[in-house]
Amino acid sequence: MPTGSGPLAGLLVADFSRILAGPYATMLLADLGAEVVKVESPGGDDTRTWSPPVRDGVSTYYLGVNRNKRSVALDLKDETDLALARELAGRADVLLENFKPGGLARFGLDYDTVSVGNPGIVYASISGFGSGPGGKDLPGYDLIVQAISGLMSLTGSPDGEPFRAGISVFDVMAGLHATIGVLAALNARHDTGRGQHVEVNLLSSALSGLVNQSSAFVAGGVVPHRMGNSHPSLFPYEPLPCSDRDLIVTAGNNTQFRRLVEVLGVPELADDPRFARNEDRTANRDELRPLLVERLGTRTAMEWFSDIIAAGVPCGPINSIDGGVRFAEDVGLDPVVLVGEGEAAVPSVRNPIRFSESQARYDLPPPGLDEHGEEIRRWLASSADDPRADVTEEQR
């Protein structure tokens, strides 16, 4: 069935996932050329109904992570549909699922069962807390993991309540880790001819993604705390008020700090022993901050932005999402692509990976529920002697 183009062309992915982490991973694989068959229950992926906002009656949440896929609705409690699901698993190069650990075993779609008939399969499982006895029965929602992992203890003002991140950050991160794991296992298969079981869980992704904050505790015995927009190890590295609004200013080393204060017209601060080194600036941030704010308050954020950037110091305005998209357009990143053709085309955010010799694909808009069910069923029911047989042009 594989028909795509790109670096992963020729791979068939059976996508038994839903919501965000799994669909995000399979969308990335699809963008890069894999043929992804999205297996949905008769009720469809939950995110189809997560609204507002919507586009033409379809949840934009669903649209954001399901392009370049074909949809088939299969009721795993129905013997005929279950047989088709097993056939798909038997033909696939990759199967990705985010059921509760062990949830597919009763259908004969777990790794141990599938790999008997398809030893080359790379089978990826995403869960909330792993498949061990202590975590397998815990529900794996991103917000719960943001709370349990400690992220919320770091997010918000020092004197305020904990906050969640503005996106389901660990769902996205787990999806990325699953994609990395799948690609690594596919590479290993080139040498061994065998697939393997790749397991990713949100809590492990969270602890890894907390990087310096989790390392502060694991390696240094320090429990980090909320600092608002301040950085525990760098200053300045936060929003600073200008005459009209805040500007993010990040002087990450001594050279950048010297250039910053020269642009601000207070070059003497670079040689002030209170601020000469990063550790000095961090320790004395309460003394340094008002000196910088006094100068920044004399001009607008965008006026300072131009001059500070020109001096080689990272900084940037705080935009809303529309401003972020426009900024990406202004710097030539072409962030928005049309997926599909004609009236069916859907605007989507471009895959962030660029290749010198390959291109991401944007040919299939996010599918309607069971949109490709007829041809996928026909394909799975045929060519029993040749499980890699392709669908015909008519079937596509």
N, C-alpha and C positions, 0 to 999 in steps of 0.2 A: 503493500500500500504506500510506502514512502514516495512522495512526489515533490517535495520541496527543493529549494536550492539553498546554498550556504554551507558553512563549514560542518554542519551536522546533518546535511542531506543524506538520506538513506536510512536514518534511524527512525524506528517506530516506537512511540511512547504511549503507553496505556495510562491515562490519567484518571485515577480513582480518587482524586482529592477534591476538596471543596473549600470554600471561604477564601482564605488569603495566602497562607504560607505555601501550600502545595500548588494552587493555580498560578501563583507568581513564578515559582520555579519552572513549571511546565511551559508558561508563556515565554520565558527566557530561552528555553530549549527550542520552542517553536519558532521564535524570532530568528534563531540561528540555523534554521532549516529542517529541524526534526518534524516528522509528521505526528501530531498529537491528536489522539482520540480521547475526547473528554467524556467519560462515563458518568452519567447523572442518574439519580433516582427519578422516578416518574414525577416527583414534585420539583425537581431541579435544584441546582446549587442555591443555597440559602441566600447568597448575596444578590440573586435576581430580584429579591423583594426588599432589599435594604435601601430604603429611600426616605426622603429626598436626599440629593437631587437626582433627576432622571433626564434622559435624552430620548425623545420619541417613546416615552413610556417605559424605558429600560433603565434600571439602576446604573448610574455612572460608576458605582463601586464595582459591579460585575464587569462593566465594559473595560475598566482599568487593568484587569489582570487575565483576560480570556481571549485575546486576539490570536489569530493564526491557528485556531483549533477547529476540529469537527466534533459535533455533539451527537451522542446517542444515549437515549434513555433506556436503562435496563433495570428491571426489578429483580434483584438478586434472590428474592423469595419465590420467583417464578422459575420453574425448571428449564424452560426454553431459553429465557433470558440469561439464566445462570450459565447455561452451556455456552452461550455466545460470549459471555464475560470470560469464561475459562479459556475459550478458543483465542480470544484477544490476548490474554496473558501468555498463552503458549506461543504466540507469534511475535510478541513485543521484544524489543531490545531493552527497553526500560519500562518498569512499572513504578508509579509513584502514588502513594496513598497516605492519608492522614486520619484514618480511623483510629479509635482507641487501640492501643497495642493488643494484638490477638483478635481484634474484631472481625477480620476477614477469614480467620481460620475455619469458622463454621461453614463457610461457603467454598472451602477448598481453594481460596485465593491468597493464602499466606505464603511467605517465602519458601518455607520447607516443602510445601506441596507443589507450588508452581515450578520451582527449580528442578524438580525431578524430571518433568517433561521438557523443561526449557533451561538447561544448565547454564546457558550463556546470559541469562537475564540479569540485569542490574536492577535490583528491587530496592526502592528507597522508601523509608517510612519516616514520617514526621509526627511527633507526639509532643505533648506538653512537658512531660517530666520523665521520659524514658520508659523502657519496657521492664524495668526491674519491679520487684514486688512492692516497693514503697511508692512508686510513681505511676504505675501503669493504669490505675483506676482514677487518677486525678484528672479533672477536666482541664484542657489545655488552652484557655483563653489568654490572649495577649495581655489584657489588662491585669489578670491575676498574676501573670509572670512579671509584669512591670512592678507589681506590689511585692511579690515574694522575693524577687532577685535583689531588691534594694534600689532599683532605678528611681522609684517615686520618692524615696528618702533623699534623693539628690536634686529633685526637680521642684522648683518653686522658690519663693523668697525665704531667707533664713528664719524669719519670724512667722511665716505663714504655714498653711497646710501643704502636705505633699500633693504633687500634681502628676497626672499621666502625661506622656509625650503626646504631641499633636497627631501622630500616626501610630499604627500598630507596629512599632519599630522592631519588636522581636519576631513577629510573624514574617516581616520582610527579611530580617537577618537570617532566620531559620530557612527561609526559601532560598536565599543566596548560598547558605552552607549546604543545603541539599543539592543545589545545582553543582557546586564544587565537588561534592562527594560523588555524584553521578558521573561527572566528567572524569574524575580520577579513576573510578571503577571501570569505566569504558576503556581508559588507557591501559589499565592492568589487564583487561580482557584480551587486548592485542597480543600479549605475551603468553597468557595462560589458556585462552580459549574459554575461560569460565567467568561467569558473573559472580556477584556477591550481594550480600544484604548491607545496605547503607542506612544507618540510623542517625537521625537528627532530632534533638528535642529543644523546645523553646528555652528552657531554663539554662541548659548548657550554652546555647547561643547567646543568651543574655549575659551570663558570667564572662564569656569570652569577649562579648561586645562592650562590656563595661571597662575594658582595657585598663587604663591607668587607675581607675577607681577601685576595681576589684584587686588589682596588683598592690594598691596601697595597703589593703588589708592582708592579702595572702603573703606578700613579701615583706611588708613593713609593719604589720600589726596595727595599722592606723585605720580607724573606721571613718570614712569620709562623711561629710554632712552637707546639707543644703547651703549654697552660697549665692543663690539667685543666679545672676548672669556672670558672676565672677569665676575665674579659674583658680583652682587651689595652688597651682605651681607657676603661673605666669601673670605679669602685670606690666602694661595694660593689655588686657585680652577680654574686652567686654564692651557693652554700649556706653558711649559717653555723650552727654547732651551738647548739641550745637544750638544756634540761635532759634532754629525751627523744630528740630527733631533729633533723635539719637542717631549716632553713627557708630558702627562697630569698628573699633581700632585694635589691631593686634600686632604689637611689637614683640616678636618672638625671640629676639636676641639683642645683644648690645649694639650692634651696628644699626639695626632697624630702629632702636630707641633713639640713638643719636640723630638719625635722619629725621625722625618724627619731631623731636624737639627743635631741630633746626627749622623745619617747615613752620612750626608753631611760633617761632620767634623767641624761643627761650633756650638757646643752645647750651647755656650754662648748666642746665639740669643734667646733662649727660656726664658731667664731671663732678657733680655733687656726690659726695661719698654715700649719702643716703640712697642714691639711685643708680650708682655706677654699674652694678651687676644685677642680673635678673633676681637673684636671691635677696638683694637689697631692696629692689623695687617691690617685690612681693611682700617682704616683711614690713615695708613702710608705705604700703598702698594708700593708707588713710591720709598720709601727708602729701603724696604725689598726686592723687586723683584731683583734688581741688585746683592744683596748679595747672593741670592739663585742661580741666573743664573751663577755667577762667579764659584761656586762650580760645578754645573751641567755641565758646559762646559768642564770639565776636562776628561769626559768619555762619552761613547756612551749611547744612550737612553736605549737600551736593557741591558747594564751592570748596569745602575742605576735602571732599572725596577726590576731586580732580587733582588737587595739589599733593595730597598725601600719597596717592597712588603713583603720581609722577616721580615722587621721591623714592619709590621702591619700598614703601611700607604698606602691608596689606590692610585694607579697610573696606567697608561696604555699608550701604544703606540697609535698613530693615524694611523689607518689602512685604506686601501681601502676596498671595499666590499669583495673582495676575501680574504683579510687578516682577516676580521671579521669572515668569515665562517671558515677559517682554525683555527683561535683561538678557536672558539666554538668546533671544532673537537678535538683540543689539550686538552681541559679541560673536554672532555667526554660528551658533550651535544648532540652528534649525530644530528647535525642540519639539515641534508639533508635526506629526505626519498623518496622512489620511490612510486608513486601513480599509482595503476593498476599493470598489469602483462605483461610480455613478451615485445614484440616490442611496445605495446601501452603505456608502463609505462612512466611516466613523473617525472623527479626530481622536488622536491618541498621542501619548508622549513617546518620543523616539527611544528606541533601545539605546542605552548609554555607551555600548561597546562599538568601536569602529575598527574595521580591518583594512589593511592596505590592499588585499586582493579578494575579499569577500564582502557581501552586503547582507544586512539583516533583511528579512522579508516582512512585508506588510500587505499580503494579498487576501487574507481571510478576516473579515470583521468578526467580532465576538459572536458566536453562533446562538441562534435561538434554540430553545430546548428541543432536543431530538431533531434538529434541523437536517442532519445528515443520517438520521437513523435508518432510513430505507436502504440506502446504498451500503452503509456499514454492515447492516444485518445480512444483506445479500452477499457481500464480500466474505464475511465470516462464515457463512453457511456454504460457501463454495471453495473449490481448490483445496480440498482436504489433503491431497497428496503433495501439495506445494504451498505450505503455509506462508511463504513469502511472496506468493503471486500478487501482482498488482491489480488494482481496480482498473476498469476500462475508462476511457475518456467519457463515455456516456454516463457511467456510474458516478464519476466526479461531478 
